Amino acid sequence: MSAYVVVEFAVKDPEMYREKYAPIAGQTAKEHGGEVIAAGNWEVLHGDGSLTSGALVRFTDRETALRWYNSPEYQQLIDVRGVAMDARFSLLDGLSLQTGRRQPQISRRHNGRLGVAP
């Protein structure tokens, strides 16, 4: 079942974001089978609007998404990410095409890594 990494962010350093974070992060996701299926500025319908932009990245399954996020290639970008942007990363399971149901697990960033929510 597909899994989706939802990235909510606000750029703090546009040059750092554009040159040292975004292209490398995108490449690492692609190398792990990730596909960016939506990206841009949010239209906030309700709630906190401080994270003004976002991306939705689809992976074949949650294990693959976690392998990407926790990979050395991506983890080496964490410090750069902290300078370039304020961000929240979340992991959602896709719906099963047969049942329309999903597994009730939601993961959140914890200590710089994604994992199963406590």
N, CA, C and O atoms as a DFTB+ gen file, in Angstrom:
472 C
 N C O
     1  1       0.842      -1.165       0.000
     2  2       0.000       0.000       0.000
     3  2       0.896       1.240       0.000
     4  3       1.871       1.297       0.749
     5  1       0.579       2.210      -0.817
     6  2       1.365       3.441      -0.893
     7  2       1.409       4.148       0.448
     8  3       0.529       3.985       1.293
     9  1       2.462       4.939       0.618
    10  2       2.600       5.801       1.790
    11  2       3.016       7.173       1.290
    12  3       3.661       7.300       0.249
    13  1       2.641       8.194       2.040
    14  2       2.868       9.569       1.615
    15  2       3.610      10.339       2.699
    16  3       3.214      10.333       3.865
    17  1       4.682      10.999       2.301
    18  2       5.362      11.920       3.197
    19  2       4.785      13.303       2.892
    20  3       4.865      13.791       1.764
    21  1       4.206      13.919       3.916
    22  2       3.634      15.252       3.805
    23  2       4.645      16.207       4.427
    24  3       4.993      16.088       5.602
    25  1       5.107      17.150       3.624
    26  2       6.100      18.119       4.084
    27  2       5.432      19.490       4.121
    28  3       4.938      19.976       3.103
    29  1       5.422      20.102       5.285
    30  2       4.925      21.467       5.450
    31  2       6.132      22.309       5.826
    32  3       6.885      21.941       6.728
    33  1       6.329      23.440       5.144
    34  2       7.530      24.208       5.437
    35  2       7.378      25.690       5.123
    36  3       6.485      26.108       4.385
    37  1       8.282      26.469       5.711
    38  2       8.440      27.892       5.415
    39  2       9.930      28.119       5.202
    40  3      10.742      27.805       6.072
    41  1      10.280      28.653       4.066
    42  2      11.679      28.890       3.732
    43  2      12.209      30.059       4.554
    44  3      11.593      31.124       4.608
    45  1      13.366      29.848       5.197
    46  2      14.038      30.902       5.960
    47  2      15.212      31.484       5.177
    48  3      15.487      32.680       5.261
    49  1      15.894      30.646       4.425
    50  2      17.058      31.077       3.640
    51  2      16.866      30.580       2.210
    52  3      17.220      29.443       1.899
    53  1      16.310      31.419       1.337
    54  2      15.974      30.966      -0.017
    55  2      17.164      30.417      -0.805
    56  3      17.019      29.430      -1.527
    57  1      18.322      31.032      -0.681
    58  2      19.491      30.554      -1.422
    59  2      19.920      29.169      -0.931
    60  3      20.194      28.277      -1.735
    61  1      19.976      28.997       0.377
    62  2      20.340      27.688       0.959
    63  2      19.306      26.644       0.546
    64  3      19.667      25.528       0.172
    65  1      18.041      26.994       0.611
    66  2      16.977      26.069       0.227
    67  2      17.123      25.671      -1.236
    68  3      17.103      24.483      -1.558
    69  1      17.265      26.621      -2.097
    70  2      17.298      26.404      -3.544
    71  2      18.562      25.665      -3.998
    72  3      18.499      24.824      -4.894
    73  1      19.701      25.974      -3.383
    74  2      20.964      25.432      -3.873
    75  2      21.473      24.217      -3.119
    76  3      22.107      23.345      -3.714
    77  1      21.207      24.142      -1.808
    78  2      21.841      23.078      -1.017
    79  2      20.872      22.071      -0.416
    80  3      21.287      21.005       0.038
    81  1      19.573      22.406      -0.408
    82  2      18.631      21.456       0.177
    83  2      17.709      20.813      -0.859
    84  3      17.751      19.599      -1.060
    85  1      16.892      21.608      -1.506
    86  2      15.812      21.074      -2.350
    87  2      16.288      20.109      -3.433
    88  3      15.717      19.024      -3.547
    89  1      17.303      20.444      -4.235
    90  2      17.667      19.513      -5.302
    91  2      18.236      18.195      -4.765
    92  3      18.004      17.133      -5.343
    93  1      18.969      18.270      -3.674
    94  2      19.567      17.048      -3.128
    95  2      18.505      16.202      -2.431
    96  3      18.485      14.981      -2.586
    97  1      17.625      16.842      -1.666
    98  2      16.550      16.098      -0.998
    99  2      15.655      15.417      -2.030
   100  3      15.278      14.256      -1.870
   101  1      15.320      16.153      -3.091
   102  2      14.490      15.567      -4.144
   103  2      15.157      14.375      -4.804
   104  3      14.506      13.369      -5.086
   105  1      16.451      14.485      -5.048
   106  2      17.187      13.378      -5.675
   107  2      17.242      12.157      -4.759
   108  3      17.098      11.026      -5.223
   109  1      17.452      12.383      -3.450
   110  2      17.500      11.233      -2.539
   111  2      16.150      10.532      -2.481
   112  3      16.092       9.303      -2.430
   113  1      15.055      11.306      -2.488
   114  2      13.722      10.688      -2.483
   115  2      13.518       9.876      -3.759
   116  3      13.019       8.751      -3.713
   117  1      13.900      10.442      -4.883
   118  2      13.747       9.745      -6.168
   119  2      14.552       8.448      -6.184
   120  3      14.076       7.425      -6.675
   121  1      15.758       8.491      -5.653
   122  2      16.606       7.290      -5.600
   123  2      16.004       6.198      -4.722
   124  3      16.336       5.023      -4.882
   125  1      15.130       6.568      -3.805
   126  2      14.446       5.605      -2.940
   127  2      13.029       5.315      -3.431
   128  3      12.222       4.751      -2.693
   129  1      12.727       5.690      -4.649
   130  2      11.419       5.381      -5.225
   131  2      10.351       6.411      -4.944
   132  3       9.185       6.180      -5.262
   133  1      10.708       7.539      -4.360
   134  2       9.728       8.583      -4.072
   135  2       9.369       9.380      -5.313
   136  3      10.192       9.586      -6.204
   137  1       8.129       9.819      -5.347
   138  2       7.636      10.638      -6.456
   139  2       6.887      11.838      -5.874
   140  3       5.900      11.676      -5.157
   141  1       7.362      13.028      -6.188
   142  2       6.666      14.235      -5.738
   143  2       5.408      14.374      -6.584
   144  3       5.483      14.536      -7.802
   145  1       4.256      14.309      -5.934
   146  2       2.999      14.368      -6.682
   147  2       2.276      15.699      -6.509
   148  3       1.304      15.973      -7.213
   149  1       2.742      16.524      -5.579
   150  2       2.199      17.872      -5.413
   151  2       3.236      18.702      -4.675
   152  3       3.935      18.200      -3.795
   153  1       3.332      19.981      -5.040
   154  2       4.261      20.892      -4.358
   155  2       3.855      22.327      -4.653
   156  3       3.322      22.626      -5.722
   157  1       4.107      23.198      -3.709
   158  2       3.829      24.613      -3.918
   159  2       3.399      25.285      -2.632
   160  3       3.588      24.746      -1.541
   161  1       2.819      26.464      -2.768
   162  2       2.309      27.202      -1.607
   163  2       0.936      26.676      -1.227
   164  3       0.112      26.371      -2.090
   165  1       0.699      26.574       0.083
   166  2      -0.594      26.118       0.583
   167  2      -1.647      27.213       0.444
   168  3      -1.338      28.404       0.501
   169  1      -2.858      26.799       0.264
   170  2      -3.999      27.669       0.532
   171  2      -4.584      27.124       1.828
   172  3      -5.283      26.112       1.825
   173  1      -4.297      27.790       2.914
   174  2      -4.718      27.312       4.228
   175  2      -6.214      27.542       4.372
   176  3      -6.686      28.678       4.328
   177  1      -6.942      26.470       4.542
   178  2      -8.393      26.559       4.707
   179  2      -8.780      26.750       6.164
   180  3      -9.815      27.346       6.465
   181  1      -7.950      26.244       7.068
   182  2      -8.202      26.383       8.500
   183  2      -6.915      26.058       9.236
   184  3      -6.175      25.163       8.828
   185  1      -6.646      26.768      10.302
   186  2      -5.519      26.443      11.164
   187  2      -4.297      27.314      10.940
   188  3      -4.337      28.319      10.230
   189  1      -3.219      26.897      11.565
   190  2      -1.958      27.627      11.560
   191  2      -1.408      27.753      10.144
   192  3      -1.201      26.748       9.463
   193  1      -1.178      28.949       9.715
   194  2      -0.672      29.185       8.370
   195  2       0.799      29.539       8.322
   196  3       1.278      30.052       7.310
   197  1       1.533      29.272       9.412
   198  2       2.933      29.680       9.452
   199  2       3.820      28.861       8.518
   200  3       4.845      29.360       8.055
   201  1       3.454      27.642       8.240
   202  2       4.200      26.828       7.281
   203  2       3.502      27.017       5.937
   204  3       2.469      26.403       5.672
   205  1       4.067      27.856       5.105
   206  2       3.380      28.400       3.942
   207  2       3.442      27.559       2.686
   208  3       2.683      27.788       1.745
   209  1       4.336      26.592       2.661
   210  2       4.523      25.770       1.458
   211  2       4.459      24.303       1.822
   212  3       4.499      23.934       2.995
   213  1       4.357      23.467       0.790
   214  2       4.292      22.048       1.081
   215  2       4.626      21.186      -0.107
   216  3       4.713      21.646      -1.245
   217  1       4.809      19.920       0.196
   218  2       5.037      18.912      -0.830
   219  2       4.425      17.608      -0.354
   220  3       4.345      17.337       0.845
   221  1       4.000      16.817      -1.306
   222  2       3.455      15.495      -1.038
   223  2       4.266      14.506      -1.865
   224  3       4.300      14.587      -3.092
   225  1       4.921      13.567      -1.175
   226  2       5.800      12.610      -1.837
   227  2       5.243      11.205      -1.629
   228  3       5.038      10.772      -0.495
   229  1       4.999      10.495      -2.732
   230  2       4.440       9.140      -2.668
   231  2       5.577       8.118      -2.739
   232  3       6.493       8.237      -3.552
   233  1       5.492       7.123      -1.876
   234  2       6.404       5.975      -1.881
   235  2       5.580       4.707      -2.027
   236  3       4.372       4.721      -1.788
   237  1       6.211       3.629      -2.411
   238  2       5.478       2.381      -2.618
   239  2       4.864       1.846      -1.329
   240  3       3.810       1.210      -1.361
   241  1       5.516       2.099      -0.196
   242  2       4.991       1.646       1.097
   243  2       5.678       2.422       2.208
   244  3       6.647       3.140       1.961
   245  1       5.182       2.283       3.426
   246  2       5.715       3.045       4.553
   247  2       7.154       2.682       4.871
   248  3       7.934       3.549       5.263
   249  1       7.522       1.417       4.709
   250  2       8.890       1.004       4.987
   251  2       9.874       1.702       4.042
   252  3      10.956       2.112       4.463
   253  1       9.498       1.834       2.776
   254  2      10.349       2.519       1.809
   255  2      10.468       3.998       2.158
   256  3      11.556       4.568       2.068
   257  1       9.366       4.623       2.553
   258  2       9.395       6.029       2.958
   259  2      10.307       6.228       4.164
   260  3      11.093       7.175       4.206
   261  1      10.199       5.340       5.136
   262  2      11.052       5.437       6.324
   263  2      12.521       5.187       5.982
   264  3      13.411       5.841       6.526
   265  1      12.771       4.229       5.072
   266  2      14.159       3.987       4.647
   267  2      14.747       5.237       4.009
   268  3      15.905       5.576       4.252
   269  1      13.941       5.934       3.181
   270  2      14.429       7.179       2.585
   271  2      14.734       8.205       3.672
   272  3      15.848       8.724       3.740
   273  1      13.750       8.498       4.520
   274  2      13.923       9.562       5.506
   275  2      15.099       9.280       6.439
   276  3      15.838      10.195       6.803
   277  1      15.271       8.038       6.820
   278  2      16.325       7.661       7.756
   279  2      17.641       7.310       7.069
   280  3      18.611       6.969       7.745
   281  1      17.693       7.387       5.746
   282  2      18.910       7.034       5.009
   283  2      20.029       8.035       5.311
   284  3      19.761       9.206       5.579
   285  1      21.271       7.576       5.266
   286  2      22.397       8.495       5.465
   287  2      22.388       9.642       4.456
   288  3      22.767      10.764       4.791
   289  1      21.958       9.368       3.226
   290  2      21.930      10.397       2.191
   291  2      20.998      11.549       2.563
   292  3      21.324      12.717       2.352
   293  1      19.829      11.205       3.121
   294  2      18.915      12.266       3.518
   295  2      19.301      12.847       4.881
   296  3      19.238      14.063       5.064
   297  1      19.689      12.023       5.818
   298  2      20.004      12.513       7.159
   299  2      21.145      13.522       7.157
   300  3      21.207      14.386       8.032
   301  1      22.051      13.422       6.183
   302  2      23.139      14.405       6.129
   303  2      22.631      15.803       5.768
   304  3      23.368      16.781       5.898
   305  1      21.384      15.903       5.319
   306  2      20.794      17.200       4.975
   307  2      20.046      17.859       6.132
   308  3      19.578      18.988       5.990
   309  1      19.925      17.187       7.263
   310  2      19.099      17.690       8.362
   311  2      19.590      19.056       8.849
   312  3      18.779      19.955       9.071
   313  1      20.894      19.223       9.018
   314  2      21.408      20.517       9.480
   315  2      21.165      21.608       8.449
   316  3      20.794      22.728       8.802
   317  1      21.372      21.287       7.173
   318  2      21.105      22.248       6.092
   319  2      19.625      22.613       6.095
   320  3      19.267      23.782       5.955
   321  1      18.767      21.605       6.256
   322  2      17.326      21.846       6.283
   323  2      16.958      22.816       7.402
   324  3      16.127      23.703       7.212
   325  1      17.579      22.646       8.568
   326  2      17.287      23.512       9.704
   327  2      17.631      24.967       9.457
   328  3      16.972      25.862       9.985
   329  1      18.658      25.210       8.658
   330  2      19.028      26.581       8.298
   331  2      18.120      27.093       7.181
   332  3      17.708      28.253       7.193
   333  1      17.815      26.233       6.227
   334  2      17.070      26.638       5.032
   335  2      15.583      26.853       5.286
   336  3      14.961      27.687       4.628
   337  1      15.001      26.110       6.237
   338  2      13.555      26.161       6.377
   339  2      13.097      25.666       7.739
   340  3      13.789      24.887       8.394
   341  1      11.940      26.119       8.153
   342  2      11.203      25.518       9.264
   343  2      10.308      24.476       8.618
   344  3       9.683      24.749       7.593
   345  1      10.235      23.293       9.199
   346  2       9.482      22.238       8.518
   347  2       8.863      21.252       9.493
   348  3       9.309      21.084      10.628
   349  1       7.815      20.608       8.998
   350  2       7.186      19.478       9.683
   351  2       7.032      18.382       8.638
   352  3       6.472      18.616       7.567
   353  1       7.525      17.196       8.942
   354  2       7.393      16.034       8.064
   355  2       6.463      15.044       8.751
   356  3       6.620      14.765       9.940
   357  1       5.503      14.516       8.016
   358  2       4.584      13.509       8.544
   359  2       4.473      12.381       7.533
   360  3       4.716      12.574       6.342
   361  1       4.108      11.220       8.010
   362  2       3.968      10.041       7.157
   363  2       2.550       9.512       7.282
   364  3       2.068       9.249       8.384
   365  1       1.890       9.360       6.149
   366  2       0.523       8.830       6.103
   367  2       0.491       7.568       5.264
   368  3       1.149       7.489       4.227
   369  1      -0.263       6.589       5.706
   370  2      -0.487       5.400       4.890
   371  2      -1.580       5.694       3.873
   372  3      -2.565       6.363       4.183
   373  1      -1.400       5.191       2.659
   374  2      -2.437       5.319       1.644
   375  2      -3.595       4.389       1.935
   376  3      -3.505       3.506       2.788
   377  1      -4.673       4.595       1.221
   378  2      -5.848       3.729       1.363
   379  2      -5.673       2.484       0.525
   380  3      -5.101       2.531      -0.564
   381  1      -6.162       1.384       1.028
   382  2      -6.180       0.152       0.259
   383  2      -7.206       0.291      -0.858
   384  3      -8.339       0.701      -0.609
   385  1      -6.829      -0.040      -2.061
   386  2      -7.765       0.072      -3.185
   387  2      -8.909      -0.927      -3.065
   388  3     -10.008      -0.683      -3.564
   389  1      -8.646      -2.061      -2.397
   390  2      -9.706      -3.060      -2.256
   391  2     -10.750      -2.659      -1.212
   392  3     -11.948      -2.834      -1.434
   393  1     -10.299      -2.123      -0.077
   394  2     -11.234      -1.875       1.016
   395  2     -11.537      -0.411       1.246
   396  3     -12.525      -0.078       1.899
   397  1     -10.700       0.472       0.719
   398  2     -10.874       1.895       1.004
   399  2     -10.457       2.251       2.411
   400  3     -10.697       3.370       2.863
   401  1      -9.832       1.311       3.118
   402  2      -9.396       1.561       4.489
   403  2      -7.879       1.648       4.529
   404  3      -7.176       1.135       3.659
   405  1      -7.417       2.299       5.544
   406  2      -5.976       2.392       5.756
   407  2      -5.645       1.820       7.117
   408  3      -6.505       1.690       7.989
   409  1      -4.374       1.480       7.278
   410  2      -3.924       1.080       8.597
   411  2      -3.892       2.326       9.466
   412  3      -3.493       3.384       8.979
   413  1      -4.290       2.252      10.723
   414  2      -4.404       3.454      11.553
   415  2      -3.087       3.938      12.136
   416  3      -3.073       4.451      13.255
   417  1      -1.967       3.792      11.409
   418  2      -0.681       4.265      11.911
   419  2      -0.342       5.594      11.270
   420  3      -0.428       5.752      10.052
   421  1       0.040       6.534      12.088
   422  2       0.532       7.822      11.606
   423  2       1.885       8.012      12.256
   424  3       2.039       7.802      13.459
   425  1       2.861       8.409      11.464
   426  2       4.194       8.646      12.004
   427  2       4.495      10.122      11.994
   428  3       3.974      10.878      11.174
   429  1       5.337      10.519      12.915
   430  2       5.735      11.918      13.016
   431  2       7.234      11.992      13.194
   432  3       7.874      11.043      13.646
   433  1       7.777      13.132      12.832
   434  2       9.200      13.360      13.017
   435  2       9.497      13.356      14.505
   436  3       8.833      14.048      15.277
   437  1      10.489      12.581      14.908
   438  2      10.875      12.495      16.299
   439  2      12.389      12.425      16.351
   440  3      12.988      11.482      15.832
   441  1      13.002      13.397      16.963
   442  2      14.467      13.453      17.056
   443  2      15.127      13.382      15.704
   444  3      16.151      12.716      15.554
   445  1      14.565      14.057      14.707
   446  2      15.176      14.091      13.391
   447  2      14.892      12.885      12.539
   448  3      15.346      12.826      11.396
   449  1      14.155      11.913      13.052
   450  2      13.865      10.692      12.287
   451  2      12.366      10.432      12.304
   452  3      11.660      10.852      13.221
   453  1      11.900       9.748      11.299
   454  2      10.493       9.343      11.275
   455  2      10.382       7.949      11.849
   456  3      11.277       7.122      11.675
   457  1       9.285       7.690      12.530
   458  2       9.024       6.372      13.056
   459  2       7.566       6.264      13.429
   460  3       6.805       7.214      13.247
   461  1       7.172       5.133      13.942
   462  2       5.778       4.935      14.323
   463  2       5.474       5.837      15.503
   464  3       6.251       5.920      16.454
   465  1       4.359       6.498      15.434
   466  2       3.959       7.421      16.514
   467  2       3.733       6.640      17.797
   468  3       3.205       5.528      17.775
   469  1       4.141       7.235      18.925
   470  2       3.923       6.541      20.215
   471  2       2.452       6.463      20.569
   472  3       2.096       5.916      21.612
